[in-house]
Amino acid sequence: MLKLRRKSKPVLLQNKTGKTDAKSVWIGGDHPIVVQSMTTTDTADADKTLEQIYGLAMEGCEVVRVTVKDPADAGGLPAIVHRSPVPIVADIHFDHKMALAAIEAGVAKLRLNPGNIRDPKKVVEVGDAAKARGIPMRIGVNMGSLAPDLEKTLGHTAEAMVGSAIRHVEILEEHGHTDIIISLKAHDVNTTVDAYRLMDQRLRERGTPYALHLGITEAGLLRDGTVKSSIGLGILLYEGIGDTLRVSLAADPIEEVPVCWSILKSLGLREKGFEITACPSCGRAEISVLELGEQVEKIAKEYTAPVKVAVMGCVVNGPGESKMADVGVAGGKGKGAIYRAGELVGTYPEDQLLDMLRLEIEKVIAEKYPSYASDR
């Protein structure tokens, strides 16, 4: 049974643009788990970066991170922050001056890798500036950038990751900055899960329930990266750990967003768009399940309502699965039965199934999800 989600300190992300309609997102507390991604463009090219940000937002991404590695990138930030439809996170590694520039540009959050900014004084300088502007900070620890002394004594372990993060959390706390989010990412599932479990335990012991950003870093190409991320993040979310997530794929970032949503929908943690049940390929299928399923997926992209659709290929499991969905189709030889809300609507020739399915989907949206009726 899905465990009760851990209580975490909520943090508000909002671009500091001065616009009263600037998009805001809460991370942590009782707020929904947030979907994030990161651009792959040259941040110095504000227009190109904004084009990708808008594409991510249209896919359902709620927070977008951009790299700020040099003054040219920092120069693109003001326009990006001002025009972005979602909160912008500045990704900072080696140069703390880029963090200060990002704060000046009004980003919604900073992501700082403490293993790469090793001077505590510089971390304090950034923390003080962020606190003065009301900008939260994510302490992001990766296995490849641990605190050198902890790496030497503890090795590449979950304990070293947690120790590196806590060390920099303490620096920020000493200077009164507690709008903190923590991430602990390794490239393998086991270490990542161990690290988040250990951090959850440490935060409980400290009485500082900071929000946790989940991810498997460098998860891999589209297929393997999706599998690794789904397993690792799924385990943690099932245990009630996690307030926001990013699936890190070596692919177009647009591919990351639906994976995040699928993970959340699979656990019943968020609803967005269709949930499609489709039977596996087998010799019993009397209709092209793959072709029909792909056509239903195309229809799904036109809607945001959380409609449950079953696409089944034969009479063995088809009627039962179709009845449990909002709308379902159970295939037969050259024809198929359409179900809505558990009731048989009718049986139609194969070439009419898609049109009839769409008609019943629209009826379900109007009756069951009326608030989504205009979101097409």
Secondary structure, 3 states (H helix, E strand, C coil): CCCCCCCCECEEEECCCCCCCCCEEEECCCCCCEEEEECCCCCCCHHHHHHHHHHHHHHCCCEEEEECCCHHHHHHHHHHHHHCCCCEEEEECCCHHHHHHHHHHCCCEEEECCCCCCCHHHHHHHHHHHHHHCCCEEEEEEHHHCCHHHHHHHCCCHHHHHHHHHHHHHHHHHCCCCCEEEEEECCCHHHHHHHHHHHHHHHHHHCCCEEEEECCCCCCCHHHHHHHHHHHHHHHHHCCCCCEECCCCCCCHHHHHHHHHHHHHHCCCCCCCCEEEECCCCCCCCCCHHHHHHHHHHHHCCCCCCCEEEEECCCCCHHHHHHHCCEEEEEECCEEEEEECCEEEEEEEHHHHHHHHHHHHHHHHHHHCHHHCCCC
